[in-house]
Amino acid sequence: MKIALASDHAGYHYKLLLSDWLSSHGYEVVDFGTDSEAPVDYPDYVRPAAEAVARGDCDAGVVLGGSGNGEAMAANRVKGARCAVCWNEETGRLAKTHNNANLISIGQRLVSEESLYKIIAAWLGAQFEAGRHMARIKKLD
């Protein structure tokens, strides 16, 4: 599975940690930047990652920032991207099972490192339930 990663400066540290963690768990990582903690504008990195997921070049994506809110907003501007802000294991699981999120957004300033890995594992390990949720997903499109 190929995972797109993108962050701004405020999510850069977690992007590095997550890249290593995903690789060690057998995922292929495509890094869309940024490449330091120097201030940048998150749409410049998040949008290309979301576009890669929407096109099918990547199977899923994780975007990171200070709160994760702006990154989710940027990703969700891309048709075909469904990005959920996640702050704990349960929101990660529900993002997939109920919303079929193909991207998630995490705020480095709000989520502990331990929770970061739990969120990612819950999201990647979950399956979309479809059923009653399918009509809602179609309405988003």
Secondary structure, DSSP 8 states (H G I E B T S, - for coil): -EEEEEE-GGGHHHHHHHHHHHHHTT-EEEE----SSS---THHHHHHHHHHHHHTSSSEEEEEESSSHHHHHHHHTSTT--EEE--SHHHHHHHHHTT--SEEEEETTTS-HHHHHHHHHHHHH-----THHHHHHHHH-
